[in-house]
Amino acid sequence: MEILQCRLGSSDRFVSAIGLGTWQFSQGHGLIGKFWPSLDNNTIREIVKAAHSGGINWFDTAEAYGRGQSEYALSQALNDLQIPHNDALIATKWWPLLRSSRSLESTIHERLQRLQGWPITLYQIHQPYSTSSIADQMTSMARLLDLGLIQQAGVSNFSASQMTAAYRALKAHGHTLSSNQVRFNLLDRRIETNGVLSAAQDLGMTIIAYSPLAQGLLTGKFHNGSTSLKGFRRFTPQFSSRGLAKTSSLIHVLDTLAAKYQVTMAEVALNWLITTPGQFVTAIAGATSQAQASQNAHAMTWKLTASDRSALDQVF
Ligand SMILES: NC(=O)c1ccc[n+]([C@@H]2O[C@H](COP(=O)([O-])OP(=O)(O)OC[C@H]3O[C@@H](n4cnc5c(N)ncnc54)[C@H](OP(=O)(O)O)[C@@H]3O)[C@@H](O)[C@H]2O)c1
């Protein structure tokens, strides 16, 4: 079975076109970690196992997800499952709020400790909010790369101009910025018009699409009433009855395509992202169960036709 792949930056490393997002592994720690219900270690292990068996070979985590709890729970699951280091990779992120670039270097050993032996293949700046300039942050990233403490550098939530500035600053140190992780899904397509998508393609960078299922909305389960909404999503406008009504025509097209390909609506929504022409978009879907992780991985095994992609474009 062929699995769709995505190049990580301009390196010769390819990753599965779908990665597993692990904000959901925060286990209730910290403020950001409370967004999702707490998952026990057994469920986390089952999710990682299902993702990996389905062909997912990379995992996105962050310092901010449960103040390192997600990094710990993820690496614990990978270790328990005896997945070798050459068969999966981890991307994590530094949290820059109220911090200078010096903290990128001073906290790296804490990140590595949390990852329990797993190397940091991709280290990302979570938000463009550091008290240091982009140039200074890239100087610190370059030092981490030179020391071999990380293998590739990326950013997240950077605008086109911030991303380009970061790219140039890192290039001046002889390194290449690999990726920008941004919100991108069938309901949030701002990066197609704000310059991020085209600048990334021009620079040879990878776009890592987060919230690819619009936090579950694009699975259709909230539109058909099969699932009631718990937790913080209840307070998000897109999940209100008005928000659901506004997106019902898109869900209808997703449903039609899901029937055509004999897959779920979640798969169609993910496949639309990873078949963006150019092979430079990868999607990190979060999961709260083994079944979701398997389904989401299956989205890498088939391809929407160009005309089905345009049916989705039209309804947008
Ligand atoms: N860089 C950033 O600033 C940033 C921001 C947000 C997220 N992220 C990353 O992106 C990852 C994914 O984004 P996200 O968690 O916001 O949203 P998402 O991947 O769009 O949605 C994930 C949620 O949708 C539901 N779901 C997933 N697969 C499903 C399926 N096949 N069928 C039915 N329901 C399904 C699950 O929630 P329920 O089961 O509870 O419905 C799951 O927790 C995160 O884990 C994190 O790694 C990064």
The ligand as a Tripos MOL2 file, in Angstrom:
@<TRIPOS>MOLECULE
LIG
   48    52     1     0     0
SMALL
NO_CHARGES

@<TRIPOS>ATOM
      1 N1          1.2330   25.2440   16.5410 N.am      1 LIG1
      2 C1          0.0970   25.5570   17.1050 C.2       1 LIG1
      3 O1         -0.1350   26.7050   17.5310 O.2       1 LIG1
      4 C2         -0.9700   24.4900   17.2430 C.ar      1 LIG1
      5 C3         -2.2860   24.8390   17.5940 C.ar      1 LIG1
      6 C4         -3.2320   23.8050   17.6760 C.ar      1 LIG1
      7 C5         -2.8660   22.4890   17.4250 C.ar      1 LIG1
      8 N2         -1.5740   22.1850   17.1120 N.ar      1 LIG1
      9 C6         -1.1570   20.7820   16.8220 C.3       1 LIG1
     10 O2         -2.0470   20.2390   15.8620 O.3       1 LIG1
     11 C7         -2.6170   19.0240   16.3550 C.3       1 LIG1
     12 C8         -4.0010   18.8510   15.7890 C.3       1 LIG1
     13 O3         -4.8200   20.0160   15.9550 O.3       1 LIG1
     14 P1         -6.0840   20.0460   16.9230 P.3       1 LIG1
     15 O4         -5.9120   19.0770   18.0170 O.co2     1 LIG1
     16 O5         -6.3020   21.4680   17.2900 O.co2     1 LIG1
     17 O6         -7.3230   19.6820   15.9910 O.3       1 LIG1
     18 P2         -7.7350   18.5310   14.9460 P.3       1 LIG1
     19 O7         -6.6120   17.6310   14.6700 O.co2     1 LIG1
     20 O8         -8.3750   19.2630   13.8330 O.co2     1 LIG1
     21 O9         -8.9060   17.7770   15.7350 O.3       1 LIG1
     22 C9         -8.5800   16.8150   16.6840 C.3       1 LIG1
     23 C10        -9.8390   16.3140   17.3920 C.3       1 LIG1
     24 O10       -10.8440   15.9200   16.4700 O.3       1 LIG1
     25 C11       -11.4690   14.6940   16.9120 C.3       1 LIG1
     26 N3        -11.1400   13.6740   15.9100 N.ar      1 LIG1
     27 C12        -9.9160   13.4020   15.3590 C.ar      1 LIG1
     28 N4         -9.9910   12.4320   14.4340 N.ar      1 LIG1
     29 C13       -11.2800   12.0790   14.3590 C.ar      1 LIG1
     30 C14       -11.9950   11.1220   13.5850 C.ar      1 LIG1
     31 N5        -11.3760   10.3690   12.6610 N.pl3     1 LIG1
     32 N6        -13.3280   10.9920   13.7900 N.ar      1 LIG1
     33 C15       -13.9670   11.7580   14.6850 C.ar      1 LIG1
     34 N7        -13.3560   12.6810   15.4590 N.ar      1 LIG1
     35 C16       -12.0180   12.8520   15.2970 C.ar      1 LIG1
     36 C17       -10.8660   14.3790   18.2780 C.3       1 LIG1
     37 O11       -11.6040   15.0120   19.3230 O.3       1 LIG1
     38 P3        -12.9170   14.3520   20.0530 P.3       1 LIG1
     39 O12       -12.7690   12.8670   19.9970 O.co2     1 LIG1
     40 O13       -12.8720   14.9050   21.4310 O.co2     1 LIG1
     41 O14       -14.0820   14.8730   19.2600 O.co2     1 LIG1
     42 C18        -9.5110   15.0710   18.2110 C.3       1 LIG1
     43 O15        -9.0170   15.4300   19.4700 O.3       1 LIG1
     44 C19        -2.5290   19.1550   17.8790 C.3       1 LIG1
     45 O16        -2.5630   17.9120   18.5230 O.3       1 LIG1
     46 C20        -1.1960   19.8450   18.0270 C.3       1 LIG1
     47 O17        -0.1420   18.9030   17.9240 O.3       1 LIG1
     48 C21        -0.6310   23.1740   16.9850 C.ar      1 LIG1
@<TRIPOS>BOND
     1     1     2 1
     2     2     3 2
     3     2     4 1
     4     4     5 ar
     5     4    48 ar
     6     5     6 ar
     7     6     7 ar
     8     7     8 ar
     9     8     9 1
    10     8    48 ar
    11     9    10 1
    12     9    46 1
    13    10    11 1
    14    11    12 1
    15    11    44 1
    16    12    13 1
    17    13    14 1
    18    14    15 2
    19    14    16 1
    20    14    17 1
    21    17    18 1
    22    18    19 2
    23    18    20 1
    24    18    21 1
    25    21    22 1
    26    22    23 1
    27    23    24 1
    28    23    42 1
    29    24    25 1
    30    25    26 1
    31    25    36 1
    32    26    27 ar
    33    26    35 ar
    34    27    28 ar
    35    28    29 ar
    36    29    30 ar
    37    29    35 ar
    38    30    31 1
    39    30    32 ar
    40    32    33 ar
    41    33    34 ar
    42    34    35 ar
    43    36    37 1
    44    36    42 1
    45    37    38 1
    46    38    39 2
    47    38    40 1
    48    38    41 1
    49    42    43 1
    50    44    45 1
    51    44    46 1
    52    46    47 1
@<TRIPOS>SUBSTRUCTURE
     1 LIG1         1 GROUP 0 **** ****
